[in-house]
Amino acid sequence: MDMKNMREYMGWLYYQYLLITGIYVLEPWEQSIFNTVLFTMVAMVIYTSYVFVPIHVRLALEFFSELVRGQPESTVALMS
């Protein structure tokens, strides 16, 4: 893809974004506020996913691996 086609494609994607979100009817200052809020929220979701999802996946894997392995003999003997 050459630069002209890439620029046209990016322009087309931006136009689709304007149409899908409906912000093409807003004034420029309203569009900038909407875009700022939207991109801030997306950035926070990405950051939160990066920080917290691996922790929860690790904890879930530990939990389910203990369920699959069963209880050790010493634990079963103490419960009886």
N, C-alpha and C positions, 0 to 999 in steps of 0.2 A: 504494500500500500504506500503510495507516495503521500507527501505532506498535504497536498490539496484535498485528496480524498479523505484523509484522516481528519482534517479540520472540518470538512463538510459532514462527516459522520458524527463528530463530537457535537457540532451544531445541531444536527438532527436529534441526537440523544437529549440535548438540553431542551430542545423544543418539545420532545415527548414528555420530559419531566415537567415542563410548564403546563402542558395540556392535562396530564394525568393528575397532578396535584391541584390544578385549578388556580394556580397563582398568577396566571397570565392576566387575570382580571384585576389584580392588585396594582397599586401604584409602586414605583421603584423602591421607595423607602420601606413600604410594607413587605415587598418581596425580600429585601435584604434582612429584615427582622425575622421573617418566616424561615429563610434559609439558615440564618444564624442559629435559631432555636432548633431547627431540624438537625443540622449537622452537629450541634452540641450534644443533642440526645443520642445520635448515632455513635458519636465518639465515646460517650459514657457507657453505652451498651457494649461496645467493642472492648473498652478497658475493663469493664466488670467481667465480661466473659473471659478475658485473658487472665485476670487475677483469680477469680473464684471458681470457674468451671473445672480446672485441673484438680483443685482441692476436693471438690465434691465427687469427681470421677474416682479419685484415689480412695476416698472414704467408702464409696459405693462398692468398688472392687474388693476392698478389704472385708466389708460386710458380707457380700455374696460369696466370697471365697471361704469365709468361716462357715457359712451355711452349707456349702458343698462339702467341705472337709468333715463336718460334724464336730461333736465335742470330744475333747481328749478324754482318755480313760480316767485320769485323776479327777476331772470335773464331774464325771458321771458318778464316781465312787463317793465323792463328797456330798452329792445331792441325794443319795440313797439313804 
